[in-house]
Amino acid sequence: MKSHLLAAVAASALLAGCATTNQAADMPMTDTVAGTAIPEGTGYFAQPSDLPLHAPDFSKISDSDYAPAFDQAMQIHNAEIAAIVENPEAPTFANTIVALETSGKMLNRVATVFYALTGSNTNDTLQAIDTEISPKLSAHSDAITLNPELFARVKAVYDNRAAMAMTPEDAKLLEETYKEMVHAGAMLTPDQKERVKAINSRLSTLTTDFSQRLIEANKANALVVDDRAMLAGLSEAEITAAAKTATDRGMPGKYVIALQNTTQQPILPSMENRELREKLFLQSIHRADQGGANDTRALIAEVAKLRAEKAALFGAPDWATYAMYDRMAQNPETAINFMEAMVPALAATQRAEAAALNAEIKKSGENFTVKPWDWDRYAEQVRQAKYDLDESAVKPYFEVTRTLEDGVFFMAEKLYGLTFEKRTDLPVYHPDVSTYTVYDKDKSVLGIFYFDPFQRDNKRGGAWMSNFVEQSHLYGTKPVIYNVLNIPKAPEGEPQLVSFDNVETMFHEFGHALHGFFANQKYASLSGTATARDFVEYPSQVHEMWASDPAVLANYAKHHETGKVIPSELIAKIEAASKFNQGYALGETMEAALLDMKWHSLSPQEAAAIDTPEKVDAFERKSLTELGLEVELVPPRYRSSYFSHIFSDPTGYSAGYYSYLWTEMLDRDSRKWFRENGGLTRKNGDHYRNTVLSKGGTMDYFEMFRNFAGREPDVTPMLEARGLVEPAK
């Protein structure tokens, strides 16, 4: 959940870091509560933007603005906290809890923009600021959450809660504010607090370093090919794109295939040259573990050690137990048991799939057994033979802009009554970004949407959603939201076609956006996607189902040359093939999730013993081998050395990568509900909006699901969808 005390620093936890100067010393002062002097900020971030809905005006922001803005913002925030602490009046919900909620506005403004850019459009200047400010922001956060006088006021209000008249959202804000301060260390001894501060500062530095090293490792380990003939099997568009990437990197005449952030690379199935497939795979899996400046293993060892030590200060046996205090699953045992229950069936599926691939290899006249760099290529051949599905025949029906406007937006119109208007007047941070005004079913403005689809060298891997502006009735603000993806960009003048996987990602990330757009909360820190880590992926995953809905497909899946709608038989093949290769697809995710839990179930003594890069490798090998899955053939989706979800910020998805599987359970069960109740209808959309999407972090998650589905969640639909059990007759 977003921090109630430091929304800006919570935003920084998504991506990490920034920098300060001493320029704020000359800021004018203004009197506020109890005569406390509050500095007045100067510069762009000192006031809300004058653009619609306070969207950031990138035409007025330069890299040199961030350091002084952060410095000013922290000084202002400190003064606001001092005003709360020094208030001579008795602590109340208004003068303590709401005052905390509304503090740090400028810090939130600068942080939301800065971290958006360090994730999607970074440069050397921003990275230097990121490195410098990260520990300072951590110290700033700790100075607030570990302030004993502030906690005494919060605790006084919390202890008196039974006698107070509050709305349910007020009560939730009070509960979360108190819990987060306790979780941060408010009840520790002074010596323990000092150690927590030191750990937090060091973790912020380490995780920022991890993120920056990984960006460089991805770039440095791109596959460089000299001979066009070695690229046999790739489309002309893919070869042209590789040539352009090489030219852009100062290597004209060569071909460069950039790395995606996952172990497997999407271009591997097309590559006919087995030696080149192996080379690309090995560069991917060893991108950050070969020594040198981009090696992340020493960082991992120290992060694991410090997290285990911090957990022990709170009396927890390990980081996972400490971190999961606010999760839907509640404890590591629940998450681990949930995953391990699927391992036997999954392992059997992996072995069966490997046998089928070896048979296909033999049938092709080859004399080798399947390796990870072969898996996707021969899986695709089996898929084509078994389901008569050729991915190259599918892609021409999915052009990126049409998929967004006639697919994703069309789905939102049919389910929720939303409409969209493209804008050209809003400044953006990169030319690839497009913007839209989003209108609600009553035609009022609901929010603004930014879409940044294409891969860049200065963009971190993966796909994500976040807010430039949070919805809040208290502030009178509406959401300004962005989606970022990493779709390889087509050569200039060619249609921007995307795979069906990327299509589903577009629907997924817009599901997150809808969760933000439908926020209906008084307090920004409880608004929209401010939910537990193992709940927030659920609404986004549900929206993937509409990518293949017949009515939605008919509106957007049209051949880029002929305009003909994708044939129904091709869609039937996509649906039938969706359960194929689940031994790999589910296996790589399960392995990553369990590897995450292994790292974060270490005691302080166990973590301290993993003190060299070689021991990091040994621990990873042992952890993966113990799972009982075919890890030599199906490596984890992320190895530790490039597992940015869990090592690229102080909290992130650490002890939380299982969330993708946990929320898939909720997702698949919800898809069943939609199908049983008529599918793509406004009635169903309004029901889901009213029971889930509009609730933010204001309710118990099981209660929220029960309000939607009318029952407890069931794992069976997930197992059926993955092909691990036969569907009920």
N, C-alpha and C positions, 0 to 999 in steps of 0.2 A: 504494500500500500504506500502511496505517496506520503512523505513526511508531513505531519500537521505543523511541525515546528520550523521546518526549513524546506519549503517547496522547491526553492532554487537548488539547494544542495542535493535534494532527492533527484531532481532532474539531472544533475551532474553525475549521479551514480549510474545512469544509463550508459554514459560514454566516457566520463571522467575528465576532470581538470580545467584550469585557466590561470591568469597572473595579475599582480597588483603593483601600483606605484605609490608614492607618498603625496600625490597631487591633491588628495582629498583634504589635506591639512588646511587648505585655504578656503574650504567651503563655508558659506555663511551659515549661521546658526539660527534656529527658530525655537521658541518656547512651546512645550507641549505639556503633557500630563505631569502634574506635581512639579512643574517648573523645570523638568529635565530638558536640556538643550538638545534638539534633534537637528543634525546637519541637513542642509538643503542640497540635493544633488544638482549637478550641472551636466550638460551634454545630452546626447540623444536619449539615453536610457533613463534619464531622470523623470521623464514624463511619458504617459501612454502615447502610443503612435497616433497620428492624426489620420491614418488610413482607415478604411472601413473595418469595423470590428477590432480596431487596434492591431491590425496585421503589421508585422515588422516592415519598415521601409528600408530595404536593402540598398537603395540608391543613396541613403544618407549615413550608412554605417561603413566604417573602414576598419581594417585590422587594428589600427592604433587606438581605436576607441575602447577596446575591451579591458585592457589592463587598468586604466584609470577608472572605468565604470565599475569594475569589480571592487576596487579599493574604496571608492565612495559608497557603494552599496553595502559593503560589510560594515563600514563605520556607521552608516545610517541604521542598519539593522541592530548593531550593538546598542545604539542609543535608544532605539525602540524597546529593546529588551530591558535596558536599565530603567526606562519609564515604567514598565510593568512592575519590576522588582521594587522600585522606590515609591510606588503609589501608596500613600498613607491610608487609603481606604481598605477595608477588609476584602480579602479575595472573593470575587464573584465570577460567575460564568462569563459575564460581559467583559469585566476589566482584566481578566486573566486569560481565559481560554480563547475567547474571540479576539482579544488583543494579540495573542500569539498567532492565531490563524491569519490575521491581517498584517502582521509584521513581515518585513523583507520583500516588499513589492518590487523595489528596484532590483534587488538581487535576483529575483525570479525573472524579471524582464531580460536582464543581460544573460543569465544562464541559459534560458530556453533558446535564445538565438545562437549563442556561442556553441553550445553542445550540438545543436542541429548541424552547424557547419563543420565542427571537428569530426562528425560522423560521416557527413555526405559530401563535403567539399573542402577538405582541409589543405593546409599548406605549411611550409616550414615555420612561418611566423606564428600561426595558430598553435602548432604543436609545441613550440617553445613556450608560449604562454600557458598552454595546458600543463606542461611539465612543471613550470614554476609555481602555478597557483594551486595545483591539486592538494598538496599538503596544507596549504594555508586555508583552503576551504574546509578541509577536514578539521583543522584546529578551530575554525570559526564555528562549525557545527557542534563540536564537542563543548566549546565554551558555553553554548546555550543549553544543550541537552543535559550537561553535567553541572549546571549552575545550581547550587544547593538552595539559594534563596528563591529562585524561580520555581524549582520543584516543590518547595514548601508551600507556595501559593497554589500550584496545580493540585497538590495532594489535599490541601484544605478544601478546595472545591470538590474534588473527587470524593472525599470522605463524607461530604455533606450532600451527596447526590440524591439520597432517598428523600430528603426534605425539600428538594427543588422541583419546580414546575418546568419541565423541558419537553420540547418536541422529540420524537424518536431520533431525528438527525442531530439535534443538540446533544442528546445523550450519547450517541455514537461518537461525536467529535470529542466529548469529554473522555470517554472510555479510551479511545485511540490515542489521544494526547498523553494521558497518564501511562498507558501501556508502552508507548514508544519511548518515553523518558526512562521508565524502568528498564526497558530492553537496552537502552543506550548506556545505562550504568548509573542512573540517579541514586540508587540505593546501595552502591558500592562504598567501600571505605575510601578515604582520601588517597591513600597509596594505590589502591586498585584503580581509582579514576585516572590517576596520572599515568598508570601503565596502559590503560585503555586508550588514552589520548595518544600516547606514543605509538601504540600498535596501529591505530586508525590512520595516523599521519604516514607511517611507513607503508601501510597497505595502499593508501591512495597513490603514493609514488610508484610502488611496484606495479599496480594494475594499470596505471597510465602508461608506464614503460612497456608493459606487455602489449597493450593495444598498439602503441606506436611501432614497436619491433615487428609485430605481425603484419601491419600494413606494408612495411619495407620488405619483410620476408615473402609476402605474396608477390610483390613486384619483382623481387630479385630472382624468384624461382619460376617465373613464367617460362614456358618452353620455347626455345629459339630454334627454328628449323631453317637450314640453308637451302635445301633442295625441295622444290615444289612437288616433285614426284613422291616424296615421302608422305605427303598429305593426301594420298589417294583415299577416296571414300568420303572426303569432306565435300560439301557443296561449293559451288563457285562463290556464293555469297560468303561462306565461312572462310574460304581461302583469301578472298579480297579483304575481308575484315582483319585477318591475321597479318596480311601485308601492310595494311594501313596502321595497325598497332605498332608493327616494327618500324615503319617510317616515323611515326609519332615519337618513338623512343630513340630515334637517331640511328636506326639500322636499316636503311633503305636496301631493298633487294632481298631481305630476309623475311621470315614469317614468325610472328610471336603469338602464342596462345596463352592468354592471361589465366591465372589460377582463380577459380571460385574458392569460397572459404571452406567448402566441404572436402572430405577425403576423396570421394569419387568426383570426376570431372565430367560435365555433361557432353563433352565432345568425344569421349572415349568410344562410345558405341559405333561411331562413324569411321574411326580410324582402321584402315586395313593393315597397316604396318604394325606387327606385334611388338617389334623392338621399340618403336616410337610410343606405343601405348604404355609399355612398361616404364619407359623413361618419364613420361608425363605423370604416371601414377606415383613413381618413386619421388619425383620432385614435389608432388603434392604432399605425400605422407611424411616426407622428411624436410619440409620447408623451413622449420624452425628448430631443428635439433642437430644441426651439423657444426656447432661451434660458431665462433665469430659474433659480430655485433647483433645479429638477428636471432640468436638462440634464446629461447624463452625458458629453458628448463630450470636454470638457477632461480629465476623469478618464481616459478611454480613451487619449488621446494620451500622458499621463504614464505610465500603466501600461505601454503598449507600449514606450516609451522605456526605462523602468527595467528591464523584463524583458530587453530586448535587451542593455542594458549589463551586467546581472548575468550573462547567458550568456557574454558576452565575457570576463569575469573568470575563467571556468572554461575558456577556450580554445574554446568552442563558437561556431559562426558565427551562431547565432540561438537564440531561446528554445525553439523546437520541438525542435531537436537536443538541447539541454540537458535539457528536461523529459521526453523519451521514453526516458530511460536504463533504466527498469525496465518498459517496455511489452512486450506480446506482439509487436507489430509492430516494435519496436526502434528505428526511425528514421523521419523524415518522408517520405523517398522511398518507402518501402514503403506507407505509408498513402495518400500522394497518388497513387501509381501505381494502387493498388487502386481508388480512387474515379474517377480520370480514365479508366480503362478502360471505365467504364460511361457516360461522358458522351455519346458519339455516339448510342448507342441511346436514351438518355434524352432527348436534345434532339429526336430524331425523334419520339419518343412525345409530347413536349410540343406540338410543332407539329401533330401529328395530332389530339390532344385539343382544341387551340384551334380547329381547323377544325370539329370536330364541335360544339363549343359555339356557334360563330358560326352554324352551320347551324340549331341549335336556337333561337337568338335570332331569326333570320330567320323560322323556322317559327312562332314565337310572335307575329309581326307587329310586332316591335320593329325600330328603325332605328339600331342601334349595334353596334359590335364589342366582344367580351368584354374586360373589364378585371379586375384582380384582385378587386375587390369584387363582381363578377358571377360569378366562376368557380365557386364552390361552389354557388351557386343553380342555375345552368344545368347544372352537372355532375350535380346531384341529379336534375334533370328528365331528362337523358339516361340516368342510371342507372335511373330508374323506367321509362322507355320501353324500354330495352334489356333490363333484367333483371326488370321488373315488381316492383321493390322500393321500397316507400315506408317511409322511416325512421320516420315517425309511426306506422306499423302495427307496427313492431318494438319501440319503446320500452315499450309497456304490459306487455311480458313480462319486463322487467328492473327489479325493485324492489331497492333497494340492500341492505337487510338480508338479504333472501332470496338475492340474488346472492352475498353474502359467505358466509352460513352454509350454504346448500344448494348453492352452486356452488363457490366457492373452497375452502371447508373440505371439501366432498364430494370434490373432486379430490384434496386432500391425504390424505384417508382411503383412497381407492382406490389411489393410487400408493404411499403410504408408510405406511399404517396408522395415521395420526394421528387423534385425536379432540379435541373442543373443548368447553369448558364456560364459558358466559358468567358473568361475575362482576359483582357490584354493590357489593362491599365495598372496592374499591381507589379511593382518591382520584385524580381526573383533573384536568388543567389547563384543561379546557373542558367544558361539559355535553354537547357533541356527541360526545365521545370515549367509546368503549365498550371493554371489556377482556375477555379470554378466557384461561383456562388451557389450555395446549396439552399433550396427553398423547402420549407416544411409543407405538410399536406394542406395547411390553411393558406399557403402562398406567402407566409411570412419568411424572412431570412432566418435560416437555421444556423448557418455558419459559412466558413470559407475553407476550401479544400485545395491543397498543393500536391501535385503529382510529379515525382522525380524517378523515372523508370530505369535509366540506363547505367550500365557499369562504367566506372571511371577508376583510374589508378589512385586517385586521392579520396576514394570512398571506401569505407569499411565494407566487408562482405555481408551478405544476407539481405533481409528485407525487414522493414520496421515501420511503425506508426508512432507519432508523438504529436504534441500540441505546441503551437506558438502562443496560443491564448487558451486558458482553461474556461469552461463554463462555470459561472457562479452567480446565483441570484443575489448574494450579498454584495458583489461588485457590479452586478448588472452586465456581466460580460457573456458573450456567446463564443462557441469554440472556433478556433482557427487551427486546422489540423493538416498534417502532411503525411504522405506515404512515400517511402523510399524503397526502391527495388534495385536489382543488379542484373538487368537483362542485357546481354551483349548487343551492342548497337550495330545496326546494319550499315553497310557502306553508303556514302552519300548518294542520294537519288534512288536507292532501292527500298522496297517496302519493308517496314519493320515488323517482321513476322516473329511470333513467339511460340514456344512449345506449349502443350497443354499443361505441363507442370507450372510454367510461368503464368498461364491463365488462372489456374487455381490459386497461385500466390497472390495475384491481383485481387481476386474475390476475398481471399483470406485477410489481406491487409486492409481492405475496405471494410471488412467486418469489424476490425479494430476501430476504424474511423467512425463507423456507425455507433459503436459503443460510446465513443466520445461525443458525437453529434447529438445523441439522444440523452445525454446527461441532463439531469433535472434536479440539481442539488443546490442548496444554499451555500455550502462551503466548497471551495475549489479542491481542498485536499481529500474530499470524499467523492469527487465528481468523476463521472465517466469511467475510464479504465483504472481508477484508483481502487483496485481490488487485489486480492491475494494472487501471488505468482501462479498458483495452480488453479486459478479460476479465469484469469485474464485471457488465456488463449482459447477458452471455450467459445465465446461468441464469434470470434474470428473463424474458428474451424467450422462452425455450423454454416457460415455463409459460403464455404467452398462448395456445398452441395448444389447451389444454384448455378454453378458454372456449367453443369451438364443437364440442367433441367430443360426439357424439350422446348418450352415456350421461350425461355431465355436464349437458348442456342439459336432458335429460328430467327431471332432478332439481331444477333451479332456474329454468328459463326458463318461468315460468307466469304467465298473464295475471293482473294484480293484482285484477281484478273477478271473473272467471269461474273462475280456478284452472286453466284448461286449459293444457296444455303447448304451447309454440310449435310450430306445424305444421312438419313435416319439409320441406315445399316452401318455406316461408319461410326455413328454414336453408339450403336448397340455393341460394336466391337470394342470401343473404348471402355464401355461399362463392363463388358465381360472380361476384358483384360485387366481390369483394375485390381483384381485379387491375385493376379499373377506376380511372381517375383517378390512376394511378401516376406519370404525368408530373409531376403536381403534388405528390403525396404524397412520392415519392422526391426530386423536384427541390428542394423547399424544404429538406429535410434535407441533401441533398448540398451545396447552396449555402451553408448555414450552416456545414457542416463544412469546406468549402474556404475560406470566408471566415475562419474561425478559423485555419486554416493560413497564410493570407496575412498576417494580423496577426502571427503568431508565427514567420514566416520572415524578418522584417525584420532587417537588420544594424543595429548601433547608429547608424550614420550615417543610414540610411534612416528609422529610427524617430524620430530626433531632428528630422528635417525635417518630420514631421507634428506641428506644434506649435500648431494652432488648430482650433476646431470645424469650420471650413470645410474644412480640409485632411483632417480625419477623414472628412467626407462624401465628399470627392473621392477619397480612397484607397479607401473602400468601393465607390463607383461603378466605379472602374477595376478593382478586384479582381473584382467580380461580372461586369462586361462581358467580361473576359478568359476567363471560364469556358466560353463557348460555349453557354450555356443561355438559355432565354427568360426572362430575369430581369425584364423589364418586365411580363410577364404572371404569372410565378411568382416572386415575391420570396422571399428566404430566410425560413426559419421564425423566425429572430430577426435583426433588424438589429443592428449593433454597439451602438447606444445602449441596447438592452434585452436584450443577450445575457448574461444573468446567469450562465449556465454557465461562461463564460470570463472575466468581469470582476468577479464579485461576491465573490471571495475570492482570496487570494494565489496559489493553484495551481488547484484545482478541475478543470474540464475544459479549461483552456487547452492548446492543441495536442492536444486529446483528444476533441473533439466527434465526430470520425470514428469513435469507439469504438462509437457506436450502429449504424453501418453494418458495421463490422468484426465486431461480435458478432452482428449479424443473419446474417452468413455462417455463423458457428458454429451459430446457432440454427436456421436453415432446414435445414442439413445434419443437425442432431440430430433435427429433426422427421421427416425422412426415415427416420432410423434407428428412431425409435419406431414409425412406421407400418409399416416392414418387419419389425418384431419383435413385433407384436401389440398395439401401442397402450397403452391405459390398463390396465396390469397391475401387480401388486405386484412381480413379478419385474423388470420394466423399471424401476420406481421405485426398488427397492432397488439395482439396478445403477447407476443414475444417482447415487443418494445416495452409494454407496460409492466411485465413481470421480471424481465432481466435487463434489457439494454438501458433502461432509464434509471436503474436503481443504484448505479455506482457502487461504492463500498459501504453502503448504509445498512446492509442486512446480513444475516447468517446465510452462507452460500447454499447449504442444503435446503434451507427454507425457500430461498429464491428459486432453486430448481423445482422443488415441490409445487410452488405456486404456478410455475410454468407447465410442468408435465403432469401434475396431479399424483405423483408417486416418487419413490426414491430412485436414484439412477441405477441402471442395470448395465453390467459389462458385456452381456451376451451380444448385443448388436455390433459392438466393436470387434469381438472375436469372429463373428460371422463375416463382417466386412473385410477383415484381414485374411479370411480363408482358413482360420485356425480351427474352426468348428463348422459343422454342416448347419445350414439354416434350418430352423424349425419348420416342420411340414405343416 
